[in-house]
Amino acid sequence: MTYGAPNNLDLSACTISADGGKTSQTLAGLSQSVASNASGVASAQTDAAVAKTLATTANTNVASAQSDASSALTTAAAAQNAVGTPVQANTASKAGGYVAFDANGYALIPTLVAKTAWAPASAQINFNAGATGAIACYAGLSVNVSDGSGTVLSGVTRYAPKNGKLACYFNNTFTLIGPDTDGGMDLGASNMAFNNCYLKTAPTVTSDTNQKTIIGSLADASYVNGQKLLKAADVVEAKVYQLNAAIAEKGADTARLHIGYIAQEWEAALISVGLDAEKMGLLISYPLRALL
């Protein structure tokens, strides 16, 4: 013993109280509690370190996912830019594409060929392009209209073969085929005349006094131009003739004979008496021209 102090004393059985003796525990128990607490703190610190590692890994994964998403968006944007206009819009009114419609809902059928006159066509609708010579078929154009009275009228323009050529038929719902203004259209032309004309009734020509201004009478001796017209008529003779087209088609022995006047002869006669032939509406000569 140094300075009277004991050495190597066993105090484990001694008690200690933190609340004035109300509760107490031995020093040995306190030592075990401290050791247990220290172990718990160490375990908690280890768990915290593990959690921190997991959190760091999670943050890294999130950052990687964000990077991947950003890359995907960039790739998608690049792909969209590469594609440009969608395929459907890009093939509208183009060869192999489809018919486009304008803002009013009207179908647009533009020419798809170079802007060279008549080569091969400015704009063309090809009906029944898959027709085959082995199967009888026709093509048709159907329309539906209404005047708002509750009835819908359907019309069909049908194209079919006839005598080795193409014939165009209108079904019986059509009641008028003509210009939308009075006198606004010709039927044929001098170099593109119709051949035969079949009518159920005689042609109707307007001859209404309300639409005419009378300027003289051929029976009136004081009407000078009338007397000139009678003089011209005296020198024009009626002719018996055949149409050249009929001769070429049927032969001179078979072509029909016609009786009438020759326009050029009337023109010469009118000019000879001092009249303007072009003012004589029905007597004007429109020479036929051959297509070259």
C-alpha positions as CSV (number, residue, x, y, z in Angstrom):
1,M,0.0,0.0,0.0
2,T,1.3,3.4,-1.0
3,Y,0.1,6.3,1.1
4,G,-2.3,3.8,2.8
5,A,-4.4,3.3,-0.5
6,P,-5.5,-0.3,-1.1
7,N,-4.7,-2.0,-4.4
8,N,-6.6,-4.5,-6.5
9,L,-9.9,-4.0,-4.7
10,D,-13.0,-5.9,-6.1
11,L,-15.8,-3.3,-6.2
12,S,-18.1,-5.1,-8.5
13,A,-20.6,-5.8,-5.8
14,C,-20.8,-2.1,-4.8
15,T,-24.0,-0.3,-5.9
16,I,-24.5,3.1,-7.3
17,S,-27.7,5.2,-7.6
18,A,-28.4,8.2,-9.8
19,D,-31.7,9.1,-8.1
20,G,-30.7,9.4,-4.4
21,G,-31.1,5.8,-3.6
22,K,-34.5,5.1,-5.0
23,T,-33.0,2.8,-7.6
24,S,-29.5,1.4,-7.7
25,Q,-27.4,-1.0,-9.7
26,T,-24.1,-2.6,-9.1
27,L,-20.9,-1.4,-10.7
28,A,-20.7,-4.7,-12.6
29,G,-24.2,-4.1,-14.0
30,L,-23.3,-0.6,-15.0
31,S,-20.2,-1.8,-16.7
32,Q,-22.2,-4.3,-18.7
33,S,-24.8,-1.6,-19.7
34,V,-22.0,0.7,-20.8
35,A,-20.4,-2.1,-22.9
36,S,-23.8,-3.0,-24.4
37,N,-24.5,0.6,-25.2
38,A,-21.1,1.0,-26.8
39,S,-21.8,-2.1,-28.9
40,G,-25.2,-0.7,-30.0
41,V,-23.6,2.6,-30.9
42,A,-21.0,0.8,-33.0
43,S,-23.7,-1.3,-34.7
44,A,-25.7,1.9,-35.4
45,Q,-22.7,3.5,-36.8
46,T,-22.1,0.5,-39.1
47,D,-25.8,0.5,-40.2
48,A,-25.5,4.3,-40.8
49,A,-22.4,3.7,-43.0
50,V,-24.2,1.0,-44.9
51,A,-27.3,3.2,-45.4
52,K,-25.0,6.1,-46.5
53,T,-23.4,3.7,-49.1
54,L,-26.8,2.6,-50.3
55,A,-28.0,6.2,-50.6
56,T,-24.9,7.2,-52.5
57,T,-25.5,4.2,-54.8
58,A,-29.1,5.3,-55.3
59,N,-28.1,8.8,-56.1
60,T,-25.6,7.5,-58.6
61,N,-28.3,5.3,-60.2
62,V,-30.8,8.2,-60.3
63,A,-28.1,10.4,-62.0
64,S,-27.4,7.6,-64.5
65,A,-31.1,7.2,-65.2
66,Q,-31.5,10.9,-65.8
67,S,-28.6,10.9,-68.1
68,D,-30.0,7.9,-70.0
69,A,-33.4,9.6,-70.3
70,S,-31.8,12.8,-71.6
71,S,-29.8,10.7,-74.1
72,A,-33.1,9.0,-75.2
73,L,-34.8,12.4,-75.7
74,T,-31.9,13.6,-77.7
75,T,-31.9,10.4,-79.8
76,A,-35.7,10.7,-80.3
77,A,-35.4,14.4,-81.3
78,A,-32.7,13.5,-83.8
79,A,-34.8,10.7,-85.3
80,Q,-37.8,13.0,-85.6
81,N,-35.7,15.7,-87.3
82,A,-34.3,13.0,-89.7
83,V,-37.8,11.8,-90.6
84,G,-39.1,15.3,-91.1
85,T,-42.6,15.5,-92.5
86,P,-44.7,12.4,-91.8
87,V,-44.9,9.9,-94.7
88,Q,-48.7,10.4,-95.2
89,A,-48.4,14.2,-95.7
90,N,-45.3,13.7,-97.9
91,T,-47.1,11.5,-100.4
92,A,-50.3,13.6,-100.8
93,S,-50.9,14.3,-104.5
94,K,-47.8,12.4,-105.5
95,A,-47.2,9.4,-107.6
96,G,-48.0,6.3,-105.5
97,G,-49.5,8.5,-102.8
98,Y,-53.1,9.5,-102.1
99,V,-55.5,12.3,-103.0
100,A,-55.3,15.4,-100.9
101,F,-58.1,17.7,-99.9
102,D,-57.9,21.5,-99.6
103,A,-59.2,23.6,-96.7
104,N,-62.7,23.6,-98.2
105,G,-62.9,19.8,-98.5
106,Y,-62.4,19.7,-102.3
107,A,-60.3,17.0,-103.8
108,L,-57.1,18.2,-105.4
109,I,-56.0,16.4,-108.5
110,P,-53.0,18.3,-109.8
111,T,-50.8,17.3,-112.7
112,L,-47.8,15.2,-111.7
113,V,-45.9,15.5,-115.0
114,A,-43.5,18.2,-116.2
115,K,-45.2,21.3,-117.4
116,T,-44.9,20.5,-121.1
117,A,-48.0,21.0,-123.2
118,W,-50.0,17.8,-123.7
119,A,-47.2,15.5,-122.5
120,P,-48.7,13.2,-121.6
121,A,-51.6,15.0,-119.8
122,S,-52.1,18.0,-117.6
123,A,-54.3,16.1,-115.1
124,Q,-56.0,12.8,-115.5
125,I,-58.3,10.5,-113.5
126,N,-57.8,6.9,-114.4
127,F,-60.9,4.8,-113.7
128,N,-60.7,1.0,-113.6
129,A,-57.0,1.0,-114.3
130,G,-57.0,-2.8,-113.5
131,A,-59.3,-3.7,-116.4
132,T,-58.4,-6.8,-118.3
133,G,-59.4,-7.8,-121.8
134,A,-60.4,-11.3,-120.5
135,I,-63.3,-10.0,-118.4
136,A,-66.2,-7.7,-119.5
137,C,-66.2,-4.6,-117.5
138,Y,-67.1,-0.9,-117.5
139,A,-66.2,2.2,-115.6
140,G,-68.5,4.8,-114.1
141,L,-68.6,8.1,-112.3
142,S,-71.3,8.4,-109.6
143,V,-72.5,11.7,-108.2
144,N,-75.1,12.5,-105.5
145,V,-76.9,15.9,-105.3
146,S,-79.9,17.4,-103.6
147,D,-81.9,20.6,-103.8
148,G,-82.7,20.4,-100.0
149,S,-86.2,19.1,-100.4
150,G,-85.4,15.8,-98.8
151,T,-84.6,13.8,-101.9
152,V,-81.1,12.8,-103.0
153,L,-80.6,12.4,-106.7
154,S,-77.9,9.9,-107.9
155,G,-76.4,10.1,-111.3
156,V,-74.0,7.7,-113.1
157,T,-71.9,8.4,-116.1
158,R,-71.0,5.0,-117.5
159,Y,-68.3,4.2,-119.9
160,A,-68.6,0.9,-121.8
161,P,-67.4,-0.7,-125.1
162,K,-69.6,-0.4,-128.2
163,N,-68.7,-1.7,-131.6
164,G,-65.0,-1.8,-130.7
165,K,-64.9,1.7,-129.4
166,L,-65.7,3.5,-126.1
167,A,-69.3,4.8,-125.5
168,C,-70.4,7.2,-122.8
169,Y,-73.9,6.8,-121.3
170,F,-75.9,8.9,-118.8
171,N,-78.5,7.2,-116.7
172,N,-82.0,8.4,-116.9
173,T,-81.7,10.7,-113.8
174,F,-80.0,13.3,-116.0
175,T,-82.5,15.8,-117.4
176,L,-80.2,18.4,-118.9
177,I,-76.7,18.5,-120.3
178,G,-75.6,21.9,-121.5
179,P,-74.0,25.3,-120.6
180,D,-75.0,27.2,-117.5
181,T,-75.5,30.4,-119.4
182,D,-77.7,31.0,-122.5
183,G,-75.6,30.4,-125.6
184,G,-72.5,29.7,-123.6
185,M,-71.3,26.6,-125.4
186,D,-70.8,25.0,-128.8
187,L,-71.7,21.4,-129.6
188,G,-68.7,20.3,-131.6
189,A,-66.5,22.4,-133.8
190,S,-65.8,23.0,-137.5
191,N,-62.9,20.6,-137.4
192,M,-64.4,18.3,-134.8
193,A,-68.0,17.8,-135.9
194,F,-70.3,15.1,-134.7
195,N,-71.1,12.4,-137.2
196,N,-74.7,11.2,-136.9
197,C,-77.3,12.9,-134.7
198,Y,-80.2,10.8,-133.5
199,L,-83.2,12.8,-132.0
200,K,-86.6,11.7,-130.7
201,T,-88.0,15.1,-131.6
202,A,-87.0,17.9,-134.0
203,P,-84.4,20.5,-132.8
204,T,-85.9,23.5,-131.1
205,V,-84.4,26.9,-132.3
206,T,-85.5,30.1,-130.6
207,S,-87.6,32.2,-132.9
208,D,-89.4,34.5,-130.6
209,T,-90.4,38.0,-131.6
210,N,-89.6,39.2,-128.1
211,Q,-86.0,38.3,-128.7
212,K,-85.6,39.9,-132.1
213,T,-85.6,43.4,-133.7
214,I,-87.1,43.5,-137.2
215,I,-85.2,45.8,-139.5
216,G,-86.9,45.1,-142.8
217,S,-88.9,42.7,-145.0
218,L,-87.8,41.1,-148.3
219,A,-91.2,41.9,-149.7
220,D,-90.6,45.6,-149.1
221,A,-89.2,47.2,-152.2
222,S,-87.9,50.2,-150.2
223,Y,-85.7,47.9,-148.1
224,V,-82.5,48.2,-150.1
225,N,-80.5,45.4,-148.4
226,G,-83.5,43.1,-148.8
227,Q,-83.5,43.7,-152.6
228,K,-79.8,43.0,-152.7
229,L,-80.3,39.8,-150.8
230,L,-83.0,38.7,-153.3
231,K,-80.6,39.5,-156.2
232,A,-77.9,37.4,-154.6
233,A,-80.3,34.5,-154.1
234,D,-81.2,34.6,-157.8
235,V,-77.6,33.6,-158.8
236,V,-77.1,30.9,-156.1
237,E,-78.1,27.5,-157.3
238,A,-79.0,24.5,-155.1
239,K,-76.7,21.6,-155.5
240,V,-76.9,17.8,-155.1
241,Y,-73.8,16.6,-153.2
242,Q,-72.2,13.9,-151.1
243,L,-70.2,14.4,-148.0
244,N,-66.5,13.6,-148.4
245,A,-66.5,11.8,-145.0
246,A,-69.3,9.6,-146.1
247,I,-67.6,8.8,-149.4
248,A,-64.4,7.9,-147.5
249,E,-66.4,5.7,-145.2
250,K,-69.0,4.1,-147.5
251,G,-67.8,4.8,-151.0
252,A,-69.3,7.0,-153.7
253,D,-71.8,4.4,-154.7
254,T,-73.2,4.1,-151.2
255,A,-72.8,7.6,-149.7
256,R,-76.1,9.4,-149.2
257,L,-77.1,12.3,-151.6
258,H,-77.9,15.7,-150.2
259,I,-79.6,18.7,-151.7
260,G,-78.7,22.2,-150.5
261,Y,-76.6,25.3,-151.0
262,I,-72.8,25.7,-150.7
263,A,-71.8,28.3,-148.1
264,Q,-68.9,29.7,-150.2
265,E,-71.2,30.3,-153.2
266,W,-73.6,32.2,-151.0
267,E,-70.7,34.2,-149.6
268,A,-69.5,35.2,-153.1
269,A,-73.0,36.1,-154.2
270,L,-73.6,38.4,-151.2
271,I,-70.3,40.1,-151.7
272,S,-71.0,40.6,-155.4
273,V,-74.2,42.7,-154.6
274,G,-72.4,44.7,-151.9
275,L,-73.6,42.9,-148.7
276,D,-71.4,41.9,-145.8
277,A,-71.6,38.2,-145.8
278,E,-70.4,37.9,-142.2
279,K,-73.5,39.8,-141.0
280,M,-75.8,37.1,-142.5
281,G,-75.8,34.9,-139.5
282,L,-76.9,31.6,-141.1
283,L,-75.0,32.2,-144.4
284,I,-71.5,32.6,-143.0
285,S,-68.9,30.2,-144.3
286,Y,-66.8,28.4,-141.6
287,P,-64.3,26.4,-143.7
288,L,-63.4,23.0,-142.3
289,R,-59.8,22.4,-141.6
290,A,-58.0,19.1,-141.4
291,L,-56.1,18.3,-138.2
292,L,-52.4,17.8,-138.9
